[in-house]
Amino acid sequence: MDRSRICFITCVNDEEMYRQCLDHIHALEVPPGMTVETVAVRRASSMASGYNAAMRASEAAYKVYLHQDAFILNRRLIPDLLALFAANPSLGLVGVAGAQRVPDNGIWWEAPLRYGRVIELRSLYGYLEFMKVTQAYAEVEAIDGLLMATQADLHWREEWFTGWHLYDSSQSFEFIRGGYRVGVPRQETPWVLHACGNEFNAPEYHRYREIFVQEYLSGQRQ
């Protein structure tokens, strides 16, 4: 694992959207001695399988998995992440929004305690703001998949999550099972704009939600 490299990994099926994503990545501040890589995974059968393929292909110690419609606004994202990871070796995975404890139904955003800030573009712009993080980061059980940054490589459960939902909550729990912490960093202003639109495949989501609940929540937590 090369700690002088950070890799931005994206599953792509919209080239124009990804071009805008790349424009924001290329505008980021890069600390001296660090190399930035970008990997586009095209024709992936699922988010988890695409991320596994890219993860195995990169020697970068630091990886940022992000949606093609996630535009990074924090130009200091890289030094901020590096400093956070260096100060917290047990912090394996961070994101910009998440839940302290995932409800028993598996829907993280229905948790009573949520952290993070995101600017969203659906039909209109919106400002998604949960509880403010006052320390360097808030420890959570699950983060949203729009941006997931890691300092360790763990297998994404592509054998269970064969589509486009719940891979993020699953990976959060995989990191916790692996002995790592998962967190949402303090953001003075939102780090990311998510041009997510209004599409939502509810039947697919709930099919994978049931798998997630069975694998991670049913009778397995205190």
DRENTORTOR-996268 format. One record per residue (C-alpha): residue number from 1; x, y, z; residue in one letter. Coordinates in pm, whole numbers, plus 32768, in hexadecimal, padded with zeros to 4 digits. Layout:
N
+------+------+------+------+------+
| resi |   c1 |   c2 |   c3 | resn |
+------+------+------+------+------+
|  NUM |    X |    Y |    Z |    a |
...
+------+------+------+------+------+
END
This chain:
222
+------+------+------+------+------+
| resi |   c1 |   c2 |   c3 | resn |
+------+------+------+------+------+
|    1 | 8000 | 8000 | 8000 |    m |
|    2 | 8093 | 8149 | 7F8D |    d |
|    3 | 804D | 825F | 8089 |    r |
|    4 | 80BD | 8368 | 7F93 |    s |
|    5 | 7F93 | 831F | 7EAE |    r |
|    6 | 7E1F | 8364 | 7EC2 |    i |
|    7 | 7D2E | 82CB | 7DC8 |    c |
|    8 | 7BD4 | 834E | 7D6E |    f |
|    9 | 7AF7 | 822E | 7CF8 |    i |
|   10 | 79AB | 825B | 7C42 |    t |
|   11 | 78B6 | 8175 | 7B93 |    c |
|   12 | 7857 | 822B | 7A53 |    v |
|   13 | 7733 | 8215 | 7963 |    n |
|   14 | 770C | 838B | 7917 |    d |
|   15 | 7845 | 8420 | 787B |    e |
|   16 | 77D8 | 858B | 7895 |    e |
|   17 | 7783 | 8567 | 7A04 |    m |
|   18 | 78D2 | 84BD | 7A43 |    y |
|   19 | 7988 | 85D3 | 798A |    r |
|   20 | 78F9 | 86CC | 7A83 |    q |
|   21 | 795A | 85E5 | 7BA1 |    c |
|   22 | 7ABF | 85D9 | 7B1A |    l |
|   23 | 7ACD | 8753 | 7AF4 |    d |
|   24 | 7A93 | 8773 | 7C6A |    h |
|   25 | 7B94 | 8667 | 7CBD |    i |
|   26 | 7C9A | 8710 | 7BE3 |    h |
|   27 | 7C5D | 885A | 7C99 |    a |
|   28 | 7CBB | 87C6 | 7DEC |    l |
|   29 | 7DF0 | 8832 | 7EAC |    e |
|   30 | 7EF6 | 871F | 7EA3 |    v |
|   31 | 7FF8 | 8715 | 7FBC |    p |
|   32 | 8165 | 8700 | 7F51 |    p |
|   33 | 81CE | 859A | 7F16 |    g |
|   34 | 806D | 851A | 7EDD |    m |
|   35 | 7FF9 | 8488 | 7D91 |    t |
|   36 | 7E8B | 848F | 7D2B |    v |
|   37 | 7DF6 | 8376 | 7C59 |    e |
|   38 | 7C99 | 835F | 7BC3 |    t |
|   39 | 7BFB | 8215 | 7B60 |    v |
|   40 | 7AB5 | 81FB | 7A9C |    a |
|   41 | 7A07 | 80AA | 7AA4 |    v |
|   42 | 7922 | 8081 | 7979 |    r |
|   43 | 7824 | 7F6D | 793C |    r |
|   44 | 7833 | 7EF8 | 7AA6 |    a |
|   45 | 7728 | 7DF9 | 7AFE |    s |
|   46 | 7701 | 7E95 | 7C57 |    s |
|   47 | 779A | 7FA6 | 7D2B |    m |
|   48 | 7847 | 7EAC | 7E0F |    a |
|   49 | 78DC | 7DE2 | 7CF1 |    s |
|   50 | 7958 | 7F1D | 7C44 |    g |
|   51 | 79F6 | 7F9C | 7D84 |    y |
|   52 | 7A9E | 7E4C | 7DC6 |    n |
|   53 | 7B39 | 7E49 | 7C6B |    a |
|   54 | 7BC0 | 7FAA | 7C8F |    a |
|   55 | 7C37 | 7F6F | 7DF2 |    m |
|   56 | 7D02 | 7E40 | 7D89 |    r |
|   57 | 7D99 | 7EFE | 7C63 |    a |
|   58 | 7E1C | 8023 | 7D30 |    s |
|   59 | 7F42 | 8024 | 7E21 |    e |
|   60 | 7ED2 | 816F | 7EBB |    a |
|   61 | 7EB1 | 815A | 8034 |    a |
|   62 | 7DA1 | 8261 | 8031 |    y |
|   63 | 7C6D | 822F | 7F58 |    k |
|   64 | 7B3C | 830A | 7F25 |    v |
|   65 | 7A0D | 8256 | 7E95 |    y |
|   66 | 7917 | 8355 | 7E13 |    l |
|   67 | 77E6 | 836D | 7D36 |    h |
|   68 | 780C | 8400 | 7BDA |    q |
|   69 | 7713 | 850C | 7C44 |    d |
|   70 | 77D7 | 856D | 7D7C |    a |
|   71 | 7893 | 86B4 | 7D4D |    f |
|   72 | 799A | 86FF | 7E56 |    i |
|   73 | 7982 | 8865 | 7ED5 |    l |
|   74 | 7A8B | 8854 | 7FE4 |    n |
|   75 | 7BCC | 889A | 7F25 |    r |
|   76 | 7C92 | 882B | 8058 |    r |
|   77 | 7BED | 86D6 | 805C |    l |
|   78 | 7D33 | 8618 | 802B |    i |
|   79 | 7DFE | 86C0 | 8142 |    p |
|   80 | 7CCC | 86B7 | 8224 |    d |
|   81 | 7CA3 | 8540 | 81F0 |    l |
|   82 | 7E15 | 84F8 | 8218 |    l |
|   83 | 7E25 | 85B9 | 835D |    a |
|   84 | 7CED | 850E | 83E2 |    l |
|   85 | 7D6C | 83B3 | 838E |    f |
|   86 | 7ECA | 83FA | 8416 |    a |
|   87 | 7E3D | 8471 | 8563 |    a |
|   88 | 7D4C | 834A | 8579 |    n |
|   89 | 7DED | 8205 | 8504 |    p |
|   90 | 7CBA | 8138 | 8568 |    s |
|   91 | 7BD5 | 8210 | 8492 |    l |
|   92 | 7BB8 | 813D | 8359 |    g |
|   93 | 7A94 | 81DA | 82A0 |    l |
|   94 | 79FB | 8336 | 8292 |    v |
|   95 | 78DE | 83DB | 81D8 |    g |
|   96 | 7824 | 8524 | 81D4 |    v |
|   97 | 76DC | 84A5 | 826A |    a |
|   98 | 767A | 8380 | 8341 |    g |
|   99 | 75C0 | 82EE | 846A |    a |
|  100 | 7642 | 82B3 | 85C7 |    q |
|  101 | 7570 | 8175 | 85DC |    r |
|  102 | 74B6 | 80DD | 84B7 |    v |
|  103 | 7348 | 8092 | 8509 |    p |
|  104 | 72D9 | 7F28 | 850B |    d |
|  105 | 7230 | 7F60 | 83B8 |    n |
|  106 | 7386 | 7FA4 | 831B |    g |
|  107 | 7332 | 8104 | 829E |    i |
|  108 | 744D | 81DB | 8322 |    w |
|  109 | 73A9 | 832C | 82DD |    w |
|  110 | 7285 | 82D1 | 83C2 |    e |
|  111 | 7372 | 82C0 | 84ED |    a |
|  112 | 732D | 83BD | 8603 |    p |
|  113 | 749D | 8423 | 8612 |    l |
|  114 | 7537 | 847F | 84C3 |    r |
|  115 | 7667 | 854F | 846F |    y |
|  116 | 76E1 | 860B | 8340 |    g |
|  117 | 769E | 8717 | 823F |    r |
|  118 | 765E | 86F7 | 80C8 |    v |
|  119 | 75E3 | 87E1 | 7FBA |    i |
|  120 | 74ED | 871D | 7EE4 |    e |
|  121 | 746C | 8764 | 7D88 |    l |
|  122 | 7327 | 86AE | 7D44 |    r |
|  123 | 7226 | 8777 | 7C84 |    s |
|  124 | 72A5 | 88A0 | 7D50 |    l |
|  125 | 73D6 | 88E0 | 7E27 |    y |
|  126 | 73B3 | 887E | 7F92 |    g |
|  127 | 7489 | 8888 | 80CA |    y |
|  128 | 748E | 8742 | 818A |    l |
|  129 | 7507 | 8781 | 82EC |    e |
|  130 | 7501 | 868D | 840E |    f |
|  131 | 75A3 | 86AF | 8565 |    m |
|  132 | 76DE | 8782 | 8567 |    k |
|  133 | 7825 | 86CA | 859D |    v |
|  134 | 78E5 | 8787 | 86AA |    t |
|  135 | 7A19 | 86A6 | 86C8 |    q |
|  136 | 7B02 | 863A | 85AF |    a |
|  137 | 79FF | 8535 | 8550 |    y |
|  138 | 78C4 | 848F | 85D5 |    a |
|  139 | 78CB | 8315 | 85ED |    e |
|  140 | 77AD | 8271 | 8531 |    v |
|  141 | 7734 | 8118 | 84C6 |    e |
|  142 | 76F0 | 816C | 835A |    a |
|  143 | 773D | 827D | 825E |    i |
|  144 | 769B | 82DE | 8116 |    d |
|  145 | 7744 | 8262 | 7FDB |    g |
|  146 | 775C | 83AD | 7F25 |    l |
|  147 | 78C1 | 83C8 | 7FAB |    l |
|  148 | 7979 | 82BA | 806F |    m |
|  149 | 7AE9 | 82F1 | 80C2 |    a |
|  150 | 7BC4 | 81DA | 814C |    t |
|  151 | 7D23 | 819E | 81D1 |    q |
|  152 | 7D03 | 8022 | 81BF |    a |
|  153 | 7C8A | 7F2E | 80B7 |    d |
|  154 | 7B6C | 7E44 | 8113 |    l |
|  155 | 7AA0 | 7D69 | 802A |    h |
|  156 | 7957 | 7DFF | 7FB6 |    w |
|  157 | 7844 | 7CFA | 7FDA |    r |
|  158 | 77F6 | 7CDA | 7E68 |    e |
|  159 | 7776 | 7B78 | 7EA5 |    e |
|  160 | 7653 | 7C05 | 7F70 |    w |
|  161 | 761F | 7D61 | 7EDF |    f |
|  162 | 7607 | 7D24 | 7D6B |    t |
|  163 | 7565 | 7E72 | 7D15 |    g |
|  164 | 757E | 7FE0 | 7D73 |    w |
|  165 | 74F6 | 7FF9 | 7ED4 |    h |
|  166 | 756A | 7FAE | 8039 |    l |
|  167 | 76D1 | 7F69 | 7FCC |    y |
|  168 | 772D | 809D | 8099 |    d |
|  169 | 7687 | 802F | 81DE |    s |
|  170 | 7712 | 7ED2 | 81A8 |    s |
|  171 | 7876 | 7F54 | 817F |    q |
|  172 | 784F | 802B | 82B6 |    s |
|  173 | 77F9 | 7EF6 | 8380 |    f |
|  174 | 7914 | 7E31 | 82DD |    e |
|  175 | 7A0B | 7F36 | 835A |    f |
|  176 | 797B | 7F23 | 84B8 |    i |
|  177 | 7990 | 7DA8 | 84AE |    r |
|  178 | 7AFA | 7DCE | 843F |    g |
|  179 | 7B4E | 7E93 | 857A |    g |
|  180 | 7B43 | 7FEF | 84DF |    y |
|  181 | 7A76 | 8120 | 8532 |    r |
|  182 | 798E | 81CF | 843D |    v |
|  183 | 7959 | 8344 | 8450 |    g |
|  184 | 78CB | 8488 | 83C8 |    v |
|  185 | 79CC | 85A4 | 83D6 |    p |
|  186 | 7983 | 8700 | 844F |    r |
|  187 | 7920 | 87DA | 8325 |    q |
|  188 | 7912 | 8950 | 835B |    e |
|  189 | 7869 | 8961 | 8206 |    t |
|  190 | 77F2 | 8836 | 8135 |    p |
|  191 | 790F | 877C | 8090 |    w |
|  192 | 783E | 86F4 | 7F71 |    v |
|  193 | 7724 | 8754 | 7E85 |    l |
|  194 | 7657 | 8623 | 7E26 |    h |
|  195 | 7598 | 864E | 7CDE |    a |
|  196 | 74CA | 8519 | 7D2A |    c |
|  197 | 7380 | 8570 | 7C81 |    g |
|  198 | 723B | 84CC | 7CEC |    n |
|  199 | 725F | 836A | 7C65 |    e |
|  200 | 723D | 8256 | 7D68 |    f |
|  201 | 7208 | 80E6 | 7D21 |    n |
|  202 | 7138 | 808B | 7E52 |    a |
|  203 | 7102 | 7F17 | 7E04 |    p |
|  204 | 7279 | 7EDF | 7DD2 |    e |
|  205 | 72CE | 7FAC | 7F05 |    y |
|  206 | 71E7 | 7EE4 | 7FE6 |    h |
|  207 | 7261 | 7D99 | 7F5B |    r |
|  208 | 73C5 | 7DF0 | 7FC2 |    y |
|  209 | 734D | 7E8C | 8106 |    r |
|  210 | 72C1 | 7D39 | 816B |    e |
|  211 | 7411 | 7C97 | 811F |    i |
|  212 | 74C4 | 7DA3 | 81E9 |    f |
|  213 | 73DE | 7D76 | 8315 |    v |
|  214 | 7408 | 7BFD | 830B |    q |
|  215 | 7584 | 7C07 | 82EA |    e |
|  216 | 75D6 | 7D21 | 83DD |    y |
|  217 | 74B6 | 7D73 | 84C6 |    l |
|  218 | 73E0 | 7C44 | 8514 |    s |
|  219 | 743E | 7BD4 | 8671 |    g |
|  220 | 75A5 | 7C4B | 8647 |    q |
|  221 | 75AB | 7D92 | 8709 |    r |
|  222 | 758D | 7DEC | 8876 |    q |
+------+------+------+------+------+
END
